[in-house]
Amino acid sequence: MIAPGSVAIVGAAESTRIGVVPDMSQIMLHADAALNALADTGLKLSDIDGLACVGPMMPQQIAHYLGITPRWVDGTGVGGCSFMLHVRHAAAAIHAGYCNTVLITHGESGRSRINGTPRPAEPQSLGGQFESPFGPAGPPSLFPIPVLRYMKTYGITHEQLAMVAVVQREWSSKNPRAAQRDLVSVEDVLNSRMIAYPFRLLQCCLVTDGGGALILTSADRAKDFPQKPAYILGTGESVETTMVSQMADFTSSRAFRVAGSEAFRMAGIKHADVDHLMIYDAFAHLPLFGLEDLGFVGRGEAGHFIEERNTAPGGKLPMNTNGGGLSYTHTGMYGMFALQESVRQVRGTAPAQVPDVEISVAHGVGGMFSSSGTVVLGRDRP
């Protein structure tokens, strides 16, 4: 196993613009973020010998566009948490000596659709055969399916679900780059337009354009760079099912539990050691599932935990401090932006900075609960 802290993130940056960027294609957003991350480190493209990205852009397309010839590549694509897996795989590759400096990129024209629109499930696929005939219309009507069972099992109220969006808007109000910054109330959330029961508009993620990039290298080199490194203490990954209807338990994600426990085991940390948390929030129920499946609270307790403002500014477990996918940005694959905020918090450079963050956890989901990745970052090397 890789020693905790032996690899670090030394460069982290988003695309120059996020939100609505109608004049940049996906590959341009990849490149823009990559160049910004390089500027963050002082490196040149010729210094990069490892590359990772996720479709629809393939590593060979990004490498050709940037003019680099890496000796290690990773095109793992498991949805929005792919970047957490890329961090895990890149750390292993650096540890094994396959490469020295890895660039991980993301770019997505989620709102402007410069590169076209998403394709529906193929008729011959599992989802096309066994879910599509029943009428779901994409993530808003598929992703929330488990929350109805969760609400019935644990008695979670609509008001508690609304508090997820309320608290995250408090965080985004402190972030100049956030797409939505106006404070909202529980009543505002519950009075917003119904999208797919039980979720209304303010409980669904944004649809934006943007990109991000990370640069990883060995911890021995980390202090040679201008920015503070974020040391990789632990990582985890897992998958469950391509169809949300086939989850083993609608109130819990097996992939969440495996990825989270592996990352915590590798890092050698307890929940009380975590100062800051990012949980992928494509919809308002994901932070509830994440808090419980990662073990921060017991079953059915996450709604009350958020309602009591434990994850809000000034709370004991600050969560989604950039505003999350609900209020900051959500290009379609949000995991990169969760990682970016964890890096900023560990560096001490976040717009809504939490005091004295030593350990941050970034936890992601892919597909409709189909996959998961968890990364534990530390301010200091163990």
Secondary structure as UniProt FT lines:
FT   TURN            4..5
FT   STRAND          7..14
FT   TURN            22..23
FT   HELIX           26..41
FT   HELIX           45..47
FT   STRAND          50..52
FT   TURN            55..56
FT   HELIX           59..66
FT   STRAND          72..74
FT   TURN            80..81
FT   HELIX           82..96
FT   STRAND          101..109
FT   TURN            110..112
FT   TURN            114..115
FT   TURN            123..124
FT   HELIX           126..130
FT   HELIX           132..134
FT   HELIX           139..142
FT   TURN            143..144
FT   HELIX           145..154
FT   HELIX           158..172
FT   TURN            173..174
FT   TURN            176..177
FT   HELIX           186..191
FT   STRAND          194..196
FT   TURN            197..198
FT   STRAND          199..200
FT   HELIX           201..203
FT   STRAND          209..218
FT   HELIX           219..222
FT   TURN            223..224
FT   STRAND          230..239
FT   HELIX           244..246
FT   TURN            250..251
FT   HELIX           254..267
FT   HELIX           271..273
FT   STRAND          276..279
FT   TURN            284..285
FT   HELIX           286..293
FT   TURN            294..295
FT   TURN            299..300
FT   HELIX           302..307
FT   TURN            308..309
FT   TURN            313..314
FT   TURN            321..322
FT   HELIX           324..327
FT   HELIX           335..347
FT   TURN            351..352
FT   TURN            355..356
FT   STRAND          359..366
FT   TURN            367..370
FT   STRAND          371..378
//
